[in-house]
């Protein structure tokens, strides 16, 4: 053993000092891992409901369904022969017409007497005439039409006389210029020669043969003569 050489051992102080920082770091990492595991366990123990989970549904009372009442469908209005329902362009209900409301009946009172419209008095002609027989004799007579102008202006006049048979002998006007005579079967017309002033009068006389003293027609300007 005396021939062997001992290798000197390195001092232990520096090695322990060199490895001690890694031990501290490793211990810190282990502590952090442990703390992380503890924290995750505590978080999972009281974690909230997962996303998308809905709250429990409450019971909803079922709706009460009323018994259905059959709806009456109005029957289409009858179509008359030859009349098309499409011509009016209205639906059947409109074509049939809506029911009219009942008329309201009011209190019944005494009927009111209605007065019939009074008839207007016939307008008096501007020239009035009155017929009469002045003289009668065997085979004939002398007649007269006396006229009065009731208007507010001067007027001419026309007399028309018609008899059952007979013949006109002559006709004339008293006291004024003569007019014009036109004969026809069973009668004649006389047209005045001058106008009669307002309120004035004039007389036409004539001689008839074989004729009745009562004429079938006597007019002055179309108005019937008085005295017949």
C-alpha positions as CSV (number, residue, x, y, z in Angstrom):
1,X,0.0,0.0,0.0
2,X,2.9,2.1,0.4
3,X,3.5,2.1,-3.3
4,X,0.0,3.4,-4.2
5,X,-0.8,7.1,-4.4
6,X,-3.9,8.6,-3.0
7,X,-5.9,10.8,-5.2
8,X,-6.8,13.9,-3.3
9,X,-10.6,14.3,-2.9
10,X,-12.1,17.5,-4.0
11,X,-13.5,19.7,-1.4
12,X,-17.4,19.3,-0.8
13,X,-18.2,22.9,-0.1
14,X,-18.4,24.3,-3.6
15,X,-20.4,21.3,-5.0
16,X,-23.2,21.7,-2.5
17,X,-23.3,25.4,-3.1
18,X,-23.5,24.8,-6.9
19,X,-26.4,22.3,-6.8
20,X,-28.5,24.1,-4.1
21,X,-30.1,26.6,-6.5
22,X,-31.7,23.9,-8.7
23,X,-33.0,22.2,-5.6
24,X,-34.8,25.5,-4.7
25,X,-36.2,25.9,-8.2
26,X,-37.4,22.3,-8.3
27,X,-39.0,22.7,-4.9
28,X,-40.8,25.9,-6.0
29,X,-42.1,24.2,-9.1
30,X,-43.4,21.3,-7.1
31,X,-45.1,23.7,-4.7
32,X,-46.7,25.6,-7.6
33,X,-48.0,22.3,-9.2
34,X,-49.5,21.3,-5.9
35,X,-51.2,24.6,-5.5
36,X,-52.5,24.5,-9.1
37,X,-54.0,21.0,-8.5
38,X,-55.6,22.1,-5.3
39,X,-57.1,25.2,-7.0
40,X,-58.4,23.2,-9.9
41,X,-60.1,20.7,-7.6
42,X,-61.7,23.5,-5.6
43,X,-62.9,25.2,-8.8
44,X,-64.4,22.0,-10.2
45,X,-66.2,21.3,-6.9
46,X,-68.3,24.5,-7.2
47,X,-68.3,25.2,-10.9
48,X,-71.5,26.9,-12.4
49,X,-73.8,25.1,-14.7
50,X,-72.3,24.4,-18.1
51,X,-72.9,26.9,-20.9
52,X,-76.1,26.3,-22.9
53,X,-77.9,24.6,-20.0
54,X,-81.4,25.9,-19.6
55,X,-83.3,26.3,-16.3
56,X,-85.8,23.7,-15.5
57,X,-89.1,24.2,-17.3
58,X,-92.1,25.1,-15.1
59,X,-95.3,23.3,-15.6
60,X,-97.7,25.3,-17.8
61,X,-101.4,24.7,-17.4
62,X,-103.0,23.4,-20.5
63,X,-105.4,25.8,-22.3
64,X,-109.1,25.0,-22.1
65,X,-110.4,24.4,-25.6
66,X,-114.0,25.6,-26.0
67,X,-116.3,23.2,-27.9
68,X,-116.4,24.3,-31.5
69,X,-119.7,25.6,-32.8
70,X,-120.5,24.8,-36.4
71,X,-120.7,27.9,-38.5
72,X,-123.6,28.1,-40.8
73,X,-122.6,28.8,-44.3
74,X,-125.2,30.8,-46.3
75,X,-126.4,29.0,-49.3
76,X,-125.7,30.8,-52.6
77,X,-128.5,32.9,-54.0
78,X,-130.6,31.1,-56.6
79,X,-129.6,32.0,-60.2
80,X,-132.4,32.9,-62.5
81,X,-132.4,31.4,-65.9
82,X,-130.6,33.5,-68.4
83,X,-128.8,35.6,-65.8
84,X,-125.2,34.9,-65.0
85,X,-123.9,35.4,-61.4
86,X,-120.5,36.5,-62.8
87,X,-121.9,39.6,-64.5
88,X,-122.2,41.6,-61.3
89,X,-118.7,40.7,-60.1
90,X,-120.0,40.5,-56.5
91,X,-119.7,37.6,-54.1
92,X,-122.8,35.5,-53.5
93,X,-123.4,37.1,-50.1
94,X,-123.3,40.6,-51.7
95,X,-125.4,39.5,-54.6
96,X,-128.0,38.1,-52.3
97,X,-128.2,41.5,-50.5
98,X,-128.0,42.3,-46.9
99,X,-131.2,41.9,-44.8
100,X,-132.9,45.3,-44.4
101,X,-133.5,46.5,-40.9
102,X,-137.0,46.4,-39.6
103,X,-138.6,49.9,-39.9
104,X,-139.2,51.6,-36.6
105,X,-142.8,52.0,-35.9
106,X,-143.5,55.3,-34.2
107,X,-146.6,56.2,-32.2
108,X,-149.7,56.2,-34.2
109,X,-151.6,59.4,-34.1
110,X,-154.6,60.9,-35.7
111,X,-154.2,61.2,-39.5
112,X,-153.6,64.7,-40.6
113,X,-156.1,65.9,-43.0
114,X,-154.4,66.8,-46.2
115,X,-155.8,69.7,-48.3
116,X,-156.1,69.0,-51.9
117,X,-154.4,71.7,-53.9
118,X,-157.0,74.3,-54.9
119,X,-157.5,74.6,-58.6
120,X,-156.4,77.8,-60.0
121,X,-159.2,79.9,-61.4
122,X,-159.3,79.8,-65.2
123,X,-157.6,82.8,-66.7
124,X,-160.1,85.2,-68.1
125,X,-159.7,85.7,-71.8
126,X,-158.6,89.1,-73.0
127,X,-161.7,89.4,-75.3
128,X,-164.9,88.1,-73.9
129,X,-168.1,87.5,-75.9
130,X,-171.8,87.0,-75.1
131,X,-174.2,85.5,-77.7
132,X,-177.9,86.4,-78.0
133,X,-180.7,86.5,-80.6
134,X,-181.7,90.1,-81.3
135,X,-184.8,89.3,-83.5
136,X,-186.5,86.2,-84.8
137,X,-188.8,86.0,-87.9
138,X,-190.2,83.5,-90.3
139,X,-187.3,81.7,-92.0
140,X,-184.5,83.3,-90.0
141,X,-183.2,85.5,-87.2
142,X,-180.8,88.3,-86.3
143,X,-178.0,87.3,-83.9
144,X,-175.4,89.2,-82.0
145,X,-172.0,88.6,-80.3
146,X,-171.2,91.5,-77.9
147,X,-167.5,91.7,-77.1
148,X,-165.4,93.5,-74.4
149,X,-161.7,94.0,-74.2
150,X,-160.6,93.2,-70.7
151,X,-156.9,93.5,-71.3
152,X,-154.6,96.5,-70.8
153,X,-153.9,97.0,-74.5
154,X,-155.8,97.3,-77.8
155,X,-156.7,94.0,-79.4
156,X,-158.1,92.7,-82.6
157,X,-160.6,89.7,-82.5
158,X,-162.0,86.8,-84.4
159,X,-165.5,85.3,-84.0
160,X,-166.4,81.8,-85.1
161,X,-170.0,80.7,-85.4
162,X,-171.3,77.3,-86.5
163,X,-175.0,76.2,-86.9
164,X,-176.8,73.0,-87.8
165,X,-177.6,73.9,-91.4
166,X,-178.8,77.3,-92.5
167,X,-177.2,80.1,-94.6
168,X,-175.4,83.3,-93.7
169,X,-177.1,86.3,-95.4
170,X,-174.8,89.0,-94.1
171,X,-172.7,90.1,-91.1
172,X,-171.6,93.6,-89.9
173,X,-170.1,95.5,-87.0
174,X,-172.0,98.3,-85.3
175,X,-170.4,101.8,-85.5
176,X,-166.8,100.8,-86.6
177,X,-165.0,99.9,-89.8
178,X,-166.0,96.5,-91.1
179,X,-163.9,93.4,-91.0
180,X,-163.6,90.3,-93.2
181,X,-166.1,87.4,-93.4
182,X,-165.1,83.8,-94.4
183,X,-167.9,81.3,-94.9
184,X,-167.6,77.5,-94.6
185,X,-170.1,74.7,-94.4
186,X,-172.8,75.5,-91.7
187,X,-171.0,78.6,-90.4
188,X,-168.6,81.5,-90.8
189,X,-165.7,83.4,-89.2
190,X,-165.4,87.2,-88.8
191,X,-162.1,88.9,-88.4
192,X,-162.1,92.5,-87.0
193,X,-161.1,95.4,-89.2
194,X,-159.8,97.6,-86.2
195,X,-158.6,96.9,-82.7
196,X,-160.7,97.4,-79.6
197,X,-159.1,99.7,-77.0
198,X,-158.6,98.5,-73.4
199,X,-162.0,98.3,-71.7
200,X,-163.8,99.0,-75.0
201,X,-166.6,97.0,-76.5
202,X,-168.0,96.1,-79.9
203,X,-170.9,94.1,-81.3
204,X,-171.0,91.8,-84.3
205,X,-174.4,91.2,-85.8
206,X,-175.4,88.7,-88.5
207,X,-178.5,87.5,-90.5
208,X,-179.1,83.7,-90.7
209,X,-181.7,81.9,-92.8
210,X,-183.2,78.4,-92.2
211,X,-181.1,77.9,-89.0
212,X,-181.7,77.4,-85.3
213,X,-181.2,80.4,-83.1
214,X,-178.8,78.3,-80.9
215,X,-175.4,77.8,-82.6
216,X,-173.4,74.6,-82.2
217,X,-170.3,76.6,-81.6
218,X,-169.6,80.3,-80.7
219,X,-166.0,81.4,-79.8
220,X,-164.1,84.7,-79.6
221,X,-160.4,84.2,-80.1
222,X,-160.9,80.5,-79.2
223,X,-162.8,81.2,-75.9
224,X,-166.4,80.0,-75.6
225,X,-169.1,82.6,-75.7
226,X,-171.3,83.3,-72.7
227,X,-175.1,83.2,-72.9
228,X,-175.4,79.7,-74.5
